[in-house]
Amino acid sequence: MATQDETPGRGRTRIRNLASAAMNADVTIDQATAIIDGLGDTMQRMDATMSDFDSTLVRMNRDLDEFESLMAAIAATVARTDAAITKVNALLDVPTAALGVAGKAIAGPVDTVGALSRRFLHRD
């Protein structure tokens, strides 16, 4: 009785299949190598990009520190300006209050003089 391996031409077909598989494996390895090489280039560009990004973050951090100190200086200037405006308002309130008191003080005699002058002018 004959086994499958003893079938005529079966050995050649097997060798052809193995050779074809080896060639396919070689092509697959070439494709994988090309992909890995491409990944290597991509990783190098990504490393350069990340280095640029790190530099950008350092500059941004420095700029934010400068902005923070500028905002502190502006806040101090606003506080000083507010204090100066409060003092000016207080100085302006003093003459206004003095004029109010003087107006009341003068109003009494002026009213009296006005009443007297009306009496004398309207005498019949």
Buried (B, 14 or more C-beta within 10 A) or exposed (E): EEEEEEEEEEEEEEEEEEEEEEEEEEEEEEEEEEEEEEEEEEEEEEEEEEEEEEEEEEEEEEEEEEEEEEEEEEEEEEEEEEEEEEEEEEEEEEEEEEEEEEEEEEEEEEEEEEEEEEEEEEEE
